[in-house]
Amino acid sequence: MAVILITGGARSGKSKRAETRVRAFAGQPVYVATAEALDAEMEARIAGHRAWRGTDWIEREVPLDLVPALVASDGGGPRLVDCLTLWLSNLMHAGRDWEREVTELANALPRLKSPVVLVTNEVGLGIVPDNALARSYRDAAGIMNQVIAAVSDEVEFVVAGLPMKLK
């Protein structure tokens, strides 16, 4: 089993890279979407991702309960989780204990049988946000990325559509 973490900035090409990595594994791929279409712009983004992927993916919408979804889909095809930073945002917005849930994910990933490719955003490369909520989110995302990278077999950083192997 492989756990692959792909990180990068907005529109860096990380989702396309993750889809390519997932397709390299045998079996029908499972797309685990953490985004919710709460407005027209997000609906358009989701539609664009679906059109790019095509119809050969099994789709699961999982805004919060990521670990149970990965466990339930284990033993089938490879899974693509897109993305961890939206999942984190959903957890924080719902008032859930994101640190506990990230730890549960980190503990579950090495025990899974089917490959998992996880997409996350590197949000800490810019300026320090001007408000406490944004700073809290930036810090949480950095901590989450470190925890998941530590248990991943491979980590890639994507810039301008080009992957750099970190681990």
Order of alpha helices (4+ residues) and beta strands (2+ residues): beta-alpha-beta-alpha-beta-alpha-beta-alpha-alpha-beta-alpha-beta-beta
